[in-house]
Amino acid sequence: MGIKLDGWNNLSMADKNAVIHFLRGNCKIDLESPENHINQTGAYPIADGITSGGHPMKYGDEYRIYIRSLDECPPFLFNERKSAQNPYKARIGGSAAIKAIMEFGGFRIGEN
């Protein structure tokens, strides 16, 4: 699933700033790209292959946010974390929204 671009776009400016403030110094952003599509520094390749359903492994870029501490995490991010069983480590997907967050906050691939 992951965070949605519409959800990000519908946040108030105060809520967007709270997300940026929370992530700054508290996250790593990864970009996973198909081998034939890597065009950004810091991206790591995914080898071509076929899933058990007969589909290509990856269709396009996949951005992920890894959060170090969820203390005081804004609900927009908290509700979409993937590792709920571990309260101090979380992964969040949603490529379109993550790209918008990166642009708004001046983030880059890697540690932020």
Protein Blocks (a to p, Z undefined) as FASTA:
>chain_A
ZZcfklmmmpcfklmmmmmmmmnopaccdddddfklgcbehiacddddddfkopafblbd
cdddddfblghiafklmmmpfblmlmkbccdehfklmmmmmmmnopaedjZZ
